[in-house]
Amino acid sequence: MRTAFGAAHVQPDQLTNKVADAYAEYLVREKDESPEALATFCEEFGVVLAQNPIVGHAYLDEDDLPKDKIMKNEYMDAHGLLLELQHERKLLTDKALTHVGIGLAANNSIVKVVELLSVRPIVITRLEQNESEGVDCRGLIIGEKVGLYASRIVSSSNMKGKPICLTGPPGIQLNKTTREFVIQFPGPLDNVFYSKDDEKYLEVYLRDKGDVNNIKYGVPDNERIKVEHLALVYRIKCENVPDPRTEVEDAHDLEMYQAEQERKKQ
C-alpha cells in the first residue's frame, strides 16, 4: 500500500511490538484509549521516542465464535478498518514514517489491532555477531543533521549502570554519500545474543549540538564518552536482524508468488 503512495517500507520494531501487545490487551479490558497507559508500557519495555497509536477493531458474535483460534480473518478485518479511515490511512502512508510496532488482543466480543507508528532518525538494517565474536550493527541515517556519535550494549538487569561495552566515533564507520553506517564492537563478547537469563540491548546515541559534519569517524581518540550528554534514539534487543527465520519465510513466499504468476501466464 505504501508503495502506491510513493512511500518507503517501514521497519518492524521488536520492543515496540511488545508495547503494542500490552496496549492492545489494555484496550480490550478498559476500552478507552489512554496516553498515560501507553507511556507506562513504553517505559516498561524500554521503547524510546514518541509513538503514535492507531487502533482498529472487529466485533465478534459470542454465539458463533471463530473456529480458528488464531483469528487471522478477524484481525485482518480490524486492520482493514484502519485502511478505510481517512485519518488513519494518511498516517500509515506518511512518507516520514519509519517504524511500526503491531499488537493484537481479543476477548469473546472484540478483537483489537494496535499499530504504533514512529519516525526515527536512523534505521538498523542488520545486527549480527562478527568474526571476532563481537557485534556489528549496520544501518542508515535518514534524519537531517543527524550526528551519530555513540553506541553501547547493556544488560536488562543494569540498564542505567556500567555498560558491557561502549564505543564512540572511533568505532563507527560512516559513508557520507550513502549515509550508511557500521558500528563495531570487537569480541569476544560472551552471552550477548539471545541471552534469556539477562537480555542484552544495543543502544544508539546522537549528538544534537555543534557541527555534525566535523565528527571524525573511525579515527582513534582518547575522548571519554558520556551518554548522559547525548540523545538516545534507538534501543534494540541483541538478536539477529533480519531474523533468519523471516528471511527463509520471505524467500519461500516470493518463490510461491513467482510460481503463481507463471501459472497465470500459461
Summary of the structure (lengths in Angstrom):
residues: 266
radius of gyration: 20.9
end to end distance: 27.9
largest distance: 69.3
contacts: 751
relative contact order: 0.14
helix: 32%
strand: 30%
